[in-house]
């Protein structure tokens, strides 16, 4: 099972994400008009808050393209985009870009950590952003820097 990993939202994606959410909100409204527009909520929230499954605030940011009619989940619902769809899209984009190495969504996580370290962020900050319990797990990313003592910049150079 996957765990939630909060991270930073790049300023560059705010506008495209806002446009995406407008489209998804219209899709949700259309689903509601057709008698769908429900999500499956965890921890009996649907019993505690009976209107929550159809409220906009509970809908997925990246919903599946089709409505699911699985009787285990009650009325027809739209689940989140399946992880395999994202994996295939990333692999396809890598091939289109001419990348010959195997690439998946987790590659972005490694790149994120490496670039933060290259930009001079401390290992504890990177550890927290990645959700690592132990800093030794985060230390794996330092091997790619491989700058050695000559890569150190004197604090006097900042003056």
Residue pairs with C-beta under 8 A, 6 or more apart in sequence:
3 131
5 130
5 131
6 131
7 112
7 129
8 129
9 17
17 61
20 61
21 61
24 59
24 60
24 61
24 63
25 56
25 59
27 63
28 37
28 56
28 59
28 63
29 37
31 37
31 67
31 78
32 54
35 75
35 76
36 67
36 75
36 76
36 77
36 78
37 54
37 59
37 78
38 53
38 54
38 74
38 75
38 76
38 77
38 78
39 53
39 58
39 59
39 60
39 77
39 78
39 79
40 46
40 53
40 73
40 74
40 77
40 79
41 49
41 52
41 53
41 58
45 52
46 52
46 53
52 58
53 77
59 78
60 78
60 79
60 80
60 81
62 80
62 81
63 78
63 79
63 80
63 81
64 78
64 79
64 80
64 81
64 82
65 81
66 78
67 76
67 77
67 78
68 76
68 77
68 78
68 79
69 76
83 105
86 105
87 104
87 105
90 103
90 104
90 105
90 107
90 108
91 102
91 103
91 104
94 101
94 103
109 130
110 141
112 129
112 130
113 126
113 129
113 130
113 138
113 141
114 141
114 144
114 145
116 125
116 126
116 129
117 123
117 126
117 141
117 142
117 145
118 145
123 135
123 138
123 139
123 142
124 135
126 138
126 141
127 135
127 137
127 138
130 137
130 138
132 138
145 151
